[in-house]
Amino acid sequence: MKDKDSNILGKIGRRDGMIVPDGFFDNFARRMQAELPDNPDAEHTRVIAPKTVWERIRPFVYMAAMFAGIWCMLKMFTLMSTSSVDLSIDNNKILTEALSDDNFIYDHFIDEINQNEIFDEMYDDSIGVDDFMEMDSLMQSPMN
């Protein structure tokens, strides 16, 4: 079986059927020039008008505008992603005062949150009810 496989290339050979006659490329350029039609305009050189100042600096202005746009875009991305303002409650005096006022909490938050949700969030944060107030006083609070 190996003898048959190795003999396949010998039977076919390495010729692909594309053959160029001998001496074909020897005078190819001369024959091609003879077959082309005469074009008298091709012999004249074209005069290019001198460029104005704007035409000369336009590519540089466009490139500068492109880089300025990229810089502005990256600046906006960095401003949006990193905030230099500390938004914690500890640094916000108005929010700290509002959240320390029981009337504000009862008026604005207690109606939206029921007691079970508060207990669930405290449990998720590993805060026990006994850690900050007695159970009896919690049951008597206006949250019910």
C-alpha positions in Angstrom: 0.0 0.0 0.0 2.8 2.4 0.7 4.4 1.7 -2.6 1.2 2.9 -4.4 1.0 6.1 -2.3 4.6 7.1 -2.9 4.4 6.5 -6.6 1.4 8.9 -7.1 3.7 11.9 -7.4 5.8 10.1 -9.9 2.7 9.3 -12.1 1.3 12.9 -12.0 4.5 14.8 -12.0 5.1 18.4 -10.8 3.8 20.2 -13.9 0.6 22.1 -13.6 -0.1 22.6 -17.3 0.9 26.3 -17.4 3.8 26.6 -19.8 5.4 29.8 -21.2 7.0 29.6 -24.6 10.8 30.0 -24.7 11.9 33.6 -25.2 8.4 35.0 -24.4 9.7 37.6 -21.9 12.8 38.5 -23.9 11.1 41.3 -25.9 7.9 41.5 -23.9 8.2 45.3 -23.0 8.8 46.2 -26.7 5.8 44.2 -27.9 3.5 45.6 -25.2 4.5 49.2 -26.1 3.8 48.5 -29.7 0.3 47.2 -29.0 -0.8 50.1 -26.8 -2.5 53.0 -28.7 -0.8 56.3 -29.0 -1.8 58.8 -26.3 -0.2 62.3 -27.0 -1.5 63.7 -23.6 0.4 61.1 -21.7 3.8 62.6 -22.7 2.9 66.0 -21.2 3.5 66.5 -17.5 0.7 67.9 -15.4 1.4 71.2 -13.7 0.2 71.2 -10.1 -0.9 74.6 -8.7 1.0 75.7 -5.6 -0.9 74.9 -2.4 -2.4 77.6 -0.3 -1.4 78.0 3.4 -4.7 76.3 4.5 -4.2 73.4 2.2 -0.7 72.8 3.6 -1.7 73.0 7.3 -5.1 71.4 7.1 -3.9 67.8 7.8 -2.1 69.0 10.9 -5.1 71.0 12.1 -7.4 67.9 11.6 -4.9 65.7 13.5 -4.7 68.2 16.4 -8.5 68.3 16.6 -8.6 64.5 16.6 -6.1 64.3 19.5 -7.9 67.1 21.4 -11.1 65.2 21.0 -9.6 62.0 22.3 -8.0 63.8 25.2 -11.4 65.4 26.1 -13.1 62.0 25.9 -10.5 60.3 28.1 -10.7 63.2 30.6 -14.5 62.8 30.8 -14.2 59.0 31.3 -11.7 59.5 34.2 -13.9 62.2 35.8 -16.9 60.0 35.7 -15.1 56.9 36.9 -13.2 58.3 39.8 -14.9 60.7 42.0 -12.7 63.0 44.1 -15.7 63.9 46.3 -16.1 61.7 49.4 -19.8 60.8 49.4 -19.8 59.0 52.8 -22.4 60.0 55.4 -19.7 60.9 57.9 -18.6 63.9 55.8 -22.1 65.1 54.9 -23.3 67.1 57.9 -26.8 67.8 56.5 -27.5 64.1 55.8 -26.1 63.1 59.2 -28.3 65.6 61.0 -31.4 64.5 59.0 -30.8 60.8 59.7 -30.2 61.4 63.4 -33.6 63.1 63.7 -36.3 60.5 64.6 -39.1 62.6 63.2 -37.4 62.9 59.8 -36.9 59.1 59.7 -40.5 58.3 60.7 -41.9 60.8 58.2 -39.8 59.9 55.2 -38.5 56.3 55.6 -40.6 54.3 58.0 -43.6 54.2 55.7 -41.6 52.7 52.9 -39.9 50.0 55.0 -41.6 47.5 57.1 -40.2 46.1 60.3 -39.3 42.7 58.8 -37.2 44.3 56.1 -35.2 46.2 58.7 -34.6 43.0 60.7 -33.5 41.2 57.6 -31.1 43.9 56.6 -29.7 44.0 60.1 -29.3 40.2 60.1 -27.5 40.4 56.7 -25.1 43.1 58.2 -24.5 40.8 61.2 -26.1 43.4 63.6 -28.2 41.9 66.4 -31.2 43.8 67.7 -29.9 43.4 71.2 -26.7 45.2 70.3 -28.3 48.7 70.4 -31.7 48.6 72.2 -33.9 46.5 74.4 -36.4 44.3 72.6 -39.3 45.7 74.6 -38.7 49.2 73.5 -38.3 48.1 69.9 -41.7 46.4 69.9 -43.3 49.7 71.2 -41.8 51.9 68.6 -44.1 53.7 66.1 -42.7 51.4 63.3 -45.6 48.9 63.8 
